[in-house]
Amino acid sequence: MKKTLILCLVTSLSFMASAQSANRLLINAVDAKTTISRHIYGQFSEHLGHCIYDGYWVSDTSTLPRKDRIRLDVVEALKKIKIPNLRWPGGCFADEYHWRDGIGPRENRPKMVNTTWGNVTEDNSFGTHEFLELCELLGTEPYIAGNVGSGTVEEMSKWVEYLNFDGISPVTAMRKQNNHPAPWKVQYWGVGNESWGCGGNMSADFYADQYKRYATFCKNYPGAPLRKIAAGASDFNYDWTETLMKKVPLNMMWGISLHYYTLPGNWREKGSATDFDEQAYFTTMKKCLRMDEIVSKHATIMDKYDPEKKVALVVDEWGIWTDVEPGTNPAFLFQQNSLRDALIAGSTLNIFNNHADRVRMANLAQTVNVLQSLILTRGNQMLLTPTYYVFDLFKVHQDAKLLNIDFTSPTYALGDEKISAVNISASQDSTGAVHISFVNLDAKKDITFRTSLNDIPWKSVSGRIITSKKFTDINTFDQPFIVKDQDFKGARKEGDELVVTLPKLSVVVLELK
Ligand code: AHR
């Protein structure tokens, strides 16, 4: 009897202590009007290193299961995480790509030099038809970036006609001859890429005029309206966005792009993908979280010209960019992917979800074997990176209603610097289920939240977690499952409240039903 009393006392004391130390989080569905577009979960694949060639597209003697030369294990893995769109053929490569080189019998296609990425031979075996076949296999929407930098208006205009026109013309006759009688009806259309840099070193004013000129001749064919996306700014170049918004009529563009990469170091010495200490980890996460400020500032400029938020902000290149893996071609941008990458992916996707009123599309750079990949391949082997598992867990937010959240994050301090330790987003899907994604960046502390869900009834909670002992942990071809998602048992219902303890260095996604 005495023993039971003491036990009760200890339990209630520890409950009170945990209640006091728990951070408050309020989630409510009132005024939840914004849909998180599934296109925020888009991908980007360029003719760069081993992304296309030896990534998706293998030799015609490969023993792997494949459709034509597209490897199907990669396709199956990507299908599982429901990638909504795939951007192609670049990147910088887009502005040196001439689509006519990549159609027709492969043996007749010209071999050219990929001057942007290592002067390697581009044999054009993967072109328009192959890309669209890949999209069909993936069940994903194509997002094609047209060539403004070294291509003509006529060339871009004819590419759109080749893709989307269901009638009689010289290019549609060519399409039929190339065994594709029906148009594909491609919707997402990029007019150039990084036109301030590798896409032509233009001024914002000059590009705005070029955009209008090129976009005018990218026609909306019957049943195939285009969603045209202007080549936007890089990170802090707010003038670029201002100029485009000022000069281009809103009805001429569906979106404006934005590129922001998280560099642990600087452009000359980016830092290792696998060998870093807590200071480098902290600095990298601090830079990653700047995505929130960058998106907010570009969105504020857009609001000035477009208060109804008709034009989307399309973050069509993002992710961590480190030094290449030692011993690999520096022009191929092949980097490993650690638990740090998973924390970057989770935090960035939370930021995008919370800005879903303006950010309606985004593309991680670059899916397979390049920069922050979802998948790495080596010969016939394939592994899923920590980032892959984040996209798998976060797919529940696709096309769900964004819920309002209100909380103050505890801080994660290192030396004299501080960042928010936790970031969160929440949504409610069409069945009524609520999903909350948490990222705890703190390298030393577990963090507890106590949550009320105003006006959302729920009975049970389940969850998945991605974590590991060290932020440097990676998956390798010898040990491919070091960092992956697992069942999460750290959340419970107490009365009407949810109590969740987030382990340090973790991404957690909860489902409340
Ligand atoms: O993703 C690698 C490169 O980064 C892209 O080609 C370019 O658009 C950006 O500078």
Residues whose N, C-alpha, C, O or C-beta is under 5 A from the ligand:
A	BS01	AHR	G91 C92 F93 E194 A365
